[in-house]
């Protein structure tokens, strides 16, 4: 089987031998954080393990450090998670959520790339696409996997944590994945104040999807991102959103479009506005 590094469709995933792929159910609801776990138990792709955005793919105990609403997990915790799942080098990983991959599925995809794992893809269309294809599901917790020993390090060149480096634009061109009303500051349902980091551009993550809820073709995505970014090289693009989660959707879309090497400002807007002295742009 050809290893996938950005997206995979449901029929391709169904054809993978179960012992050669690690499938991770990342369904999550910001309004009801426990809902994803309940939905997983009700039904999931056979063999899939479950990952919680709050408890597995973030470390909420670090919020007070100004790292945003979903701070990155520490390296030992992420290594322990991969070890429990039985991941090993060269294994294909597929993450999915309810639909578009905008929440934790893209986050897990990016976290694995952060530790140097590239054999990871997001299920295009998510669990909804799996169901629409008439593929089998199972309920209850997945059978325990044989644990492995994983010891990987974050590639610090792929992530920005220091708010100060954003000042003056030396870090690159910021691209904000939030919906335009939040970017403009018209509304702000989650964070202390609305608006955006001065100089940031806006590319709502929802624009990466077609009317069927799946990613647009790579060539179309490339044209659309180029229209927003102009002559800015992909390696000079830094993604952000509200808490460093949906920004990964834009990063995934750019990689799928062949625009390689962009980075993530992990604290994102919630981290930026944790200090009320930092400038806020409106409009």
KAFEN-V377612 format. One record per pair of residues at least 12 apart in sequence whose ideal C-beta (glycine too) atoms are under 8 Angstrom apart, sorted by the first residue. I is the first residue (numbers start at 1). GAP is how many residues later the second one is. D is the distance in Angstrom with one decimal. If there is no record, write none. Layout:
I | GAP | D
I | GAP | D
This chain:
1 | 14 | 7.4
1 | 15 | 5.9
1 | 16 | 7.7
1 | 19 | 6.9
1 | 91 | 7.3
3 | 89 | 5.6
3 | 116 | 4.6
4 | 88 | 6.6
4 | 90 | 7.4
4 | 115 | 7.4
4 | 116 | 7.9
4 | 117 | 3.7
5 | 113 | 5.2
5 | 114 | 6.7
5 | 115 | 7.0
5 | 116 | 6.3
5 | 250 | 7.6
6 | 115 | 5.9
6 | 116 | 7.3
6 | 246 | 6.2
6 | 249 | 5.4
6 | 250 | 4.1
7 | 114 | 5.6
7 | 115 | 5.8
7 | 116 | 7.8
7 | 117 | 4.6
7 | 208 | 5.9
7 | 245 | 7.8
7 | 249 | 5.8
8 | 86 | 5.8
8 | 113 | 4.2
8 | 114 | 7.4
8 | 115 | 6.0
8 | 116 | 6.6
9 | 114 | 7.6
9 | 115 | 5.2
9 | 116 | 7.3
9 | 120 | 7.1
10 | 113 | 6.6
10 | 114 | 7.8
10 | 115 | 6.8
10 | 119 | 4.8
10 | 120 | 4.7
10 | 122 | 7.7
10 | 123 | 4.5
10 | 125 | 6.1
11 | 122 | 6.1
11 | 124 | 8.0
13 | 32 | 7.6
13 | 81 | 5.7
13 | 110 | 6.2
13 | 117 | 7.7
14 | 119 | 7.5
14 | 121 | 5.3
16 | 76 | 6.6
16 | 78 | 7.9
18 | 28 | 7.3
18 | 29 | 5.2
20 | 71 | 7.0
20 | 72 | 6.3
21 | 70 | 7.1
21 | 71 | 4.6
21 | 72 | 7.3
21 | 73 | 6.1
22 | 27 | 7.3
22 | 63 | 5.8
22 | 64 | 7.1
22 | 65 | 5.6
22 | 69 | 5.6
22 | 70 | 7.2
22 | 71 | 4.8
22 | 72 | 7.4
22 | 123 | 8.0
23 | 22 | 5.4
23 | 24 | 5.8
23 | 25 | 4.1
23 | 26 | 7.3
23 | 70 | 7.9
23 | 71 | 5.0
23 | 72 | 7.9
23 | 73 | 7.3
24 | 24 | 6.4
24 | 25 | 5.7
24 | 26 | 7.5
24 | 27 | 5.1
24 | 61 | 7.4
24 | 69 | 6.7
24 | 70 | 7.1
24 | 71 | 4.7
24 | 72 | 7.4
24 | 81 | 7.9
24 | 84 | 5.9
25 | 15 | 5.0
25 | 19 | 4.8
25 | 20 | 6.8
25 | 23 | 4.5
25 | 24 | 7.0
25 | 25 | 5.0
25 | 26 | 7.0
25 | 71 | 6.4
25 | 72 | 7.7
25 | 102 | 7.5
26 | 24 | 8.0
26 | 25 | 5.1
26 | 27 | 6.9
26 | 31 | 7.4
26 | 69 | 5.2
26 | 70 | 6.5
26 | 71 | 4.8
26 | 77 | 7.0
26 | 78 | 3.6
26 | 79 | 4.4
26 | 81 | 7.3
26 | 82 | 5.6
27 | 12 | 5.2
27 | 13 | 6.4
27 | 69 | 7.9
27 | 70 | 4.9
27 | 71 | 5.1
27 | 77 | 7.6
27 | 100 | 6.7
28 | 24 | 7.1
28 | 25 | 4.3
28 | 26 | 7.7
28 | 69 | 6.6
28 | 75 | 4.9
28 | 76 | 4.8
30 | 73 | 7.7
30 | 160 | 7.7
33 | 19 | 7.6
33 | 20 | 7.6
33 | 21 | 5.3
36 | 14 | 7.5
36 | 16 | 6.7
36 | 17 | 7.6
36 | 61 | 7.8
36 | 68 | 7.8
37 | 13 | 6.3
37 | 15 | 6.6
39 | 59 | 7.6
41 | 98 | 6.4
41 | 99 | 6.1
41 | 100 | 6.9
42 | 97 | 6.0
43 | 94 | 4.5
43 | 95 | 7.2
43 | 96 | 5.2
44 | 83 | 7.5
44 | 93 | 6.3
44 | 94 | 6.5
44 | 95 | 7.5
44 | 98 | 7.6
45 | 51 | 7.0
45 | 82 | 7.2
45 | 85 | 5.8
45 | 90 | 7.6
45 | 92 | 6.7
45 | 93 | 7.9
46 | 90 | 5.9
46 | 91 | 6.9
46 | 92 | 4.7
47 | 91 | 7.8
47 | 95 | 5.9
47 | 96 | 7.9
48 | 48 | 7.8
48 | 94 | 6.1
49 | 36 | 5.4
49 | 93 | 5.5
49 | 96 | 7.0
50 | 91 | 7.9
50 | 92 | 7.7
51 | 30 | 7.5
51 | 44 | 7.6
51 | 53 | 6.4
51 | 57 | 6.0
52 | 52 | 7.8
53 | 17 | 6.8
53 | 50 | 6.3
53 | 51 | 4.0
53 | 54 | 6.6
53 | 192 | 6.9
54 | 16 | 7.6
56 | 17 | 7.2
56 | 25 | 5.5
57 | 13 | 7.7
57 | 16 | 6.5
57 | 47 | 5.5
57 | 50 | 5.2
57 | 51 | 5.8
57 | 54 | 6.4
58 | 12 | 4.1
58 | 13 | 6.0
58 | 14 | 7.1
58 | 15 | 6.3
59 | 12 | 5.1
59 | 13 | 6.8
59 | 14 | 4.8
59 | 15 | 6.0
59 | 18 | 6.6
66 | 97 | 7.3
66 | 201 | 6.7
66 | 205 | 5.6
66 | 208 | 4.4
66 | 209 | 6.6
67 | 94 | 6.8
67 | 199 | 7.0
67 | 200 | 4.9
67 | 204 | 5.5
68 | 174 | 8.0
68 | 175 | 4.7
68 | 176 | 5.6
68 | 198 | 6.8
68 | 199 | 3.8
68 | 200 | 5.3
68 | 201 | 7.7
68 | 202 | 4.2
68 | 203 | 3.6
68 | 206 | 7.5
69 | 121 | 7.2
69 | 122 | 7.6
69 | 173 | 6.9
69 | 174 | 3.9
69 | 201 | 4.4
70 | 37 | 7.8
70 | 173 | 4.2
70 | 174 | 5.7
70 | 175 | 5.6
71 | 195 | 7.5
71 | 196 | 7.5
72 | 39 | 7.5
72 | 82 | 7.7
72 | 87 | 7.5
72 | 172 | 7.5
72 | 194 | 5.6
73 | 38 | 7.7
75 | 40 | 7.9
75 | 77 | 7.4
75 | 78 | 6.3
75 | 79 | 5.9
78 | 33 | 6.5
78 | 37 | 7.0
78 | 74 | 7.7
79 | 71 | 4.7
79 | 72 | 5.7
79 | 73 | 6.0
80 | 70 | 7.9
82 | 66 | 7.6
82 | 68 | 4.3
82 | 70 | 7.5
83 | 64 | 5.5
83 | 65 | 5.4
83 | 66 | 5.9
83 | 67 | 4.6
84 | 61 | 7.5
84 | 63 | 5.9
85 | 60 | 5.9
86 | 59 | 3.6
86 | 60 | 5.0
86 | 61 | 5.9
86 | 62 | 5.3
87 | 61 | 6.2
87 | 63 | 6.2
88 | 60 | 5.2
88 | 62 | 7.8
89 | 28 | 7.9
90 | 29 | 6.6
91 | 28 | 6.7
92 | 27 | 5.1
92 | 28 | 7.6
92 | 29 | 7.5
93 | 15 | 7.9
93 | 19 | 6.2
93 | 24 | 7.0
93 | 26 | 6.4
93 | 27 | 4.1
93 | 28 | 7.5
94 | 26 | 7.4
94 | 27 | 5.5
94 | 28 | 7.4
94 | 29 | 5.7
95 | 13 | 4.4
95 | 14 | 5.6
95 | 25 | 7.0
95 | 26 | 7.7
95 | 27 | 5.5
95 | 28 | 7.1
96 | 26 | 6.8
96 | 27 | 3.7
96 | 30 | 4.9
96 | 31 | 5.7
96 | 34 | 7.4
97 | 29 | 5.2
97 | 30 | 7.0
98 | 28 | 5.5
98 | 29 | 5.5
98 | 30 | 6.4
99 | 26 | 6.7
99 | 27 | 4.4
99 | 28 | 7.3
99 | 29 | 4.9
99 | 30 | 8.0
99 | 114 | 5.3
100 | 25 | 7.7
100 | 26 | 6.4
100 | 105 | 8.0
100 | 106 | 7.6
100 | 108 | 7.9
100 | 109 | 5.4
100 | 113 | 5.8
100 | 114 | 7.9
100 | 149 | 7.3
101 | 21 | 4.3
101 | 22 | 7.2
101 | 23 | 7.6
101 | 25 | 6.0
101 | 148 | 6.3
101 | 151 | 7.1
102 | 103 | 5.4
102 | 104 | 7.5
102 | 144 | 5.2
102 | 147 | 4.8
103 | 142 | 5.9
103 | 143 | 6.9
104 | 141 | 6.9
105 | 17 | 4.9
105 | 18 | 7.1
105 | 21 | 6.8
106 | 16 | 5.9
106 | 139 | 7.6
106 | 140 | 7.5
106 | 142 | 3.9
106 | 143 | 4.6
106 | 145 | 7.5
106 | 146 | 5.0
107 | 137 | 7.8
107 | 138 | 5.1
107 | 141 | 5.0
108 | 12 | 7.6
109 | 12 | 7.2
109 | 13 | 5.2
109 | 139 | 6.6
109 | 143 | 5.9
110 | 138 | 4.2
110 | 141 | 6.0
110 | 142 | 7.2
110 | 154 | 6.5
113 | 45 | 7.1
114 | 40 | 5.2
114 | 41 | 5.8
114 | 44 | 5.5
114 | 45 | 6.4
115 | 37 | 3.8
115 | 38 | 6.6
115 | 39 | 6.1
115 | 40 | 7.2
116 | 36 | 6.4
116 | 37 | 7.9
116 | 39 | 6.3
117 | 35 | 7.5
122 | 130 | 6.2
124 | 90 | 4.9
124 | 91 | 5.7
125 | 87 | 7.3
125 | 88 | 5.6
125 | 89 | 4.6
126 | 87 | 7.8
128 | 85 | 6.6
129 | 84 | 7.6
129 | 85 | 6.9
157 | 106 | 7.6
158 | 105 | 5.4
158 | 106 | 6.9
159 | 104 | 6.3
159 | 105 | 5.3
159 | 106 | 7.9
159 | 107 | 5.3
160 | 78 | 6.1
160 | 103 | 6.2
160 | 104 | 7.0
160 | 105 | 4.6
160 | 106 | 6.8
161 | 105 | 5.8
161 | 106 | 6.5
163 | 104 | 6.8
163 | 108 | 6.6
163 | 109 | 6.1
163 | 112 | 7.3
163 | 115 | 6.8
166 | 31 | 6.2
166 | 72 | 7.8
166 | 99 | 6.8
166 | 106 | 7.7
169 | 30 | 5.9
171 | 67 | 5.7
171 | 94 | 7.9
172 | 60 | 7.7
172 | 63 | 7.8
172 | 64 | 4.1
172 | 65 | 6.0
172 | 66 | 4.6
172 | 91 | 7.1
173 | 28 | 6.7
173 | 56 | 6.5
173 | 59 | 4.6
173 | 63 | 5.7
173 | 64 | 5.5
173 | 65 | 6.8
174 | 23 | 5.7
174 | 25 | 6.4
174 | 26 | 3.8
174 | 27 | 6.8
174 | 64 | 5.3
174 | 65 | 7.9
174 | 66 | 5.9
174 | 91 | 6.9
175 | 25 | 7.0
175 | 26 | 5.3
175 | 27 | 7.7
175 | 28 | 5.3
175 | 53 | 7.2
175 | 54 | 7.2
175 | 62 | 5.6
175 | 63 | 7.0
175 | 64 | 5.4
175 | 65 | 7.2
175 | 72 | 8.0
175 | 75 | 6.3
175 | 87 | 7.8
176 | 20 | 5.5
176 | 21 | 7.4
176 | 24 | 4.7
176 | 25 | 6.8
176 | 26 | 5.1
176 | 27 | 7.2
176 | 64 | 5.4
176 | 65 | 6.6
176 | 71 | 7.9
176 | 93 | 7.5
177 | 26 | 6.3
177 | 27 | 6.5
177 | 28 | 4.3
177 | 62 | 6.3
177 | 63 | 7.0
177 | 64 | 4.2
177 | 69 | 4.9
177 | 70 | 4.6
177 | 72 | 6.3
177 | 73 | 4.6
178 | 18 | 8.0
178 | 24 | 7.5
178 | 26 | 6.8
178 | 63 | 5.3
178 | 64 | 5.7
178 | 68 | 7.1
178 | 91 | 7.0
179 | 25 | 5.2
179 | 27 | 7.0
180 | 22 | 5.8
180 | 24 | 5.9
182 | 12 | 6.2
182 | 60 | 7.3
183 | 12 | 7.8
183 | 13 | 5.0
183 | 17 | 7.7
183 | 19 | 4.4
183 | 21 | 7.8
184 | 12 | 7.7
184 | 98 | 6.5
184 | 99 | 5.5
185 | 95 | 7.4
185 | 96 | 7.9
185 | 97 | 4.1
185 | 98 | 7.1
190 | 52 | 5.8
190 | 53 | 7.9
190 | 80 | 7.2
191 | 51 | 6.3
191 | 78 | 5.8
191 | 79 | 4.9
191 | 82 | 5.7
192 | 78 | 8.0
192 | 81 | 4.9
192 | 82 | 7.6
192 | 84 | 7.6
193 | 80 | 5.3
193 | 87 | 5.9
194 | 88 | 7.5
195 | 85 | 4.2
195 | 86 | 5.5
195 | 87 | 4.8
196 | 73 | 7.2
196 | 84 | 7.5
196 | 85 | 5.3
196 | 86 | 8.0
197 | 43 | 7.1
197 | 72 | 7.4
197 | 75 | 5.7
197 | 82 | 7.8
197 | 84 | 6.9
198 | 81 | 5.2
198 | 82 | 7.8
198 | 83 | 4.4
199 | 82 | 7.6
200 | 40 | 6.9
200 | 81 | 7.5
201 | 27 | 5.9
201 | 28 | 7.2
202 | 26 | 8.0
203 | 22 | 7.0
203 | 25 | 5.2
203 | 47 | 5.8
205 | 36 | 7.2
205 | 41 | 4.8
205 | 42 | 7.6
205 | 44 | 4.0
205 | 45 | 5.5
205 | 48 | 7.7
207 | 17 | 6.8
208 | 13 | 6.4
208 | 41 | 6.2
208 | 42 | 6.9
208 | 45 | 4.2
215 | 38 | 6.5
215 | 41 | 6.4
218 | 38 | 5.5
218 | 39 | 4.9
218 | 40 | 6.4
219 | 38 | 7.6
221 | 32 | 5.2
221 | 33 | 7.4
221 | 35 | 6.4
221 | 36 | 3.9
222 | 35 | 3.9
222 | 36 | 6.0
222 | 37 | 6.2
225 | 28 | 7.3
225 | 29 | 5.8
225 | 32 | 6.2
225 | 34 | 5.9
226 | 33 | 7.9
233 | 28 | 7.9
234 | 20 | 6.2
234 | 25 | 4.1
234 | 26 | 5.7
234 | 27 | 5.1
234 | 28 | 5.2
235 | 25 | 7.6
235 | 26 | 3.8
235 | 27 | 6.9
237 | 17 | 7.1
237 | 22 | 7.8
237 | 25 | 3.9
237 | 26 | 7.3
238 | 24 | 7.0
238 | 25 | 5.1
238 | 26 | 7.1
238 | 27 | 5.2
239 | 12 | 5.0
239 | 23 | 6.1
239 | 24 | 7.0
239 | 25 | 5.2
239 | 26 | 6.8
240 | 24 | 7.5
240 | 25 | 4.3
240 | 28 | 4.3
240 | 29 | 6.5
241 | 27 | 5.1
241 | 28 | 6.9
242 | 26 | 5.9
242 | 27 | 5.1
242 | 28 | 5.7
243 | 24 | 7.8
243 | 25 | 5.4
243 | 26 | 7.4
243 | 27 | 4.9
243 | 28 | 7.8
244 | 20 | 6.2
244 | 21 | 7.2
244 | 22 | 4.2
244 | 23 | 6.4
244 | 24 | 4.5
244 | 27 | 7.8
247 | 17 | 5.8
247 | 18 | 7.4
247 | 21 | 6.2
248 | 16 | 6.7
251 | 13 | 6.2
